[in-house]
Amino acid sequence: MPARRLGAACDWLHERTGLPVGCTAGGTSAAAALEAAAEHDTPRAVVSVSGRPGLARPSASARVSVPVPLVTGDLGQQLLSRNRLAADGLRCLHRVVEIAGVADPVSSDAALHHVLWLTTDWFTDHLAGRA
């Protein structure tokens, strides 16, 4: 249900603005963002930050066609392992991005600054179609 609502919100935003739409999600919402990208044509990129993308249905993960970075801290071994495993199920352009020195990439100002820069750069490249 969250994926359906997110996909509908992306469709609504794109219909009203004509702009490309991207999703940033953390926690369990990362799975919903991936499923929305698999089910809807509107999202053009997804960024998972400290997310649980492995909770997305495997059939949905395999259908995601938009570029996806999975951002996590290099000290959070359990979440890092889960993101690496989720990456194995993606067939789209993707990468696991490890923020050095933190378990959670939004736990410190410096790490959060890095995440914001990375997210902005990813959307600039992929929503504008430059990548």
N, C-alpha and C positions, 0 to 999 in steps of 0.2 A: 504494500500500500504506500509506504513513503516514496518508493521509486516512481510510482505512478503519479503521485502529487508533484514530485520534483520535475518529472518530465513534462507534466501539464504546465507548470510554472515557467519552465524554459520555453515551451511553445508559445505561451501567452506573451512573455517578454519579447521574444523574437518577432512575433506578429505585430506588436505595437511599436517596436522601435526599428525593426529591420536590421538590427545589429547582431553580430555573432554572439553566441552565449557560451560561457564556460562555467564550470562548477568547481568550487573548492569545498572539500568536506573532510571532516575528521571523525574519529571514533567509528561507530557503526553506520554513520551517515555516508561514509566512503563506499560502502556496499550499495547503498541506495543510489548514489551518484553513478556508479558503474552500471547498475541495472537500468537506470534512466537513459544513460548513453547507449546502451544496447537496444533499448526499445523505441527510442525517439531519434529522429534525424537532427533535431535542433542543437543539442549540446555539441560543441566543436572541440572541446578539450575538457579534461577532468584533472584536478590536482587533489591527491589524497595526502593529508597531513596528519601524521600520528593516527592513521586510520586503520580500520579493520576490513580491508577490501576482500579478504578471504571469506567473509560472510555472504558475499554475493553468490547467487546460484552459479555453479560452474558453467552451465549452458549460456548464461548471460555474459559471464566474463569472457568466454570464447568469442562472443559476437561483438564485443566492444571494438569499434573501429577508429575511435578518436585517440589522440596521444595522451598518455597518462604517466606522470611521475608519481611514485609512491615515496613520500618523504617521511623519514623516521630518524630517530637518534641512533648513533652507533653504540651507545651504552645500554640501550633497552633490548637485550638479546632476544627476548621472547617476541616482542612486537616486530623486531627486525626480521626474525626467522619467519614469522607469519606473513610479512610483506613480501619476502623473497618467494615464499611458496605461492602466494597469490599472483605474483608476477609470472610465474611459470604457466598459469592458466590464461594469461592474456595473449592475444594474437596480434595486437595493435602495437604501434610504436610506444614503448614504455621503458622506464628505468627505475631502479630503486636508488633513491638519493639518501645518503647517510649524512646527517648533520653531526659533525665531530664534537665529542666531549659531553654529550647530553643523552639522557635516556628518552626524554620527551622534547621534540623540537620547538615546542611553544613554552618551555619551562623557564627560559631566561630571555632577557631583552636582546642579547646578542644573537642567540639562536633564532628567536622570532624575527629579528631583522633579516637574518639570512633566508628564512622561509619566505618572508614577504618579497624579498628581492627575487628569489627563485620563482615564486608564483607569478609575479609581475612579468618577468622575463619569459616564462613559459607561455603565458597568455598572449603577450605581445607577439611572440613568434608564431604561435599556432592558431590564434583566433584571426590574425591578420593574414594568415596563409603564407607567411614568409618561410616557414620551415619545410 
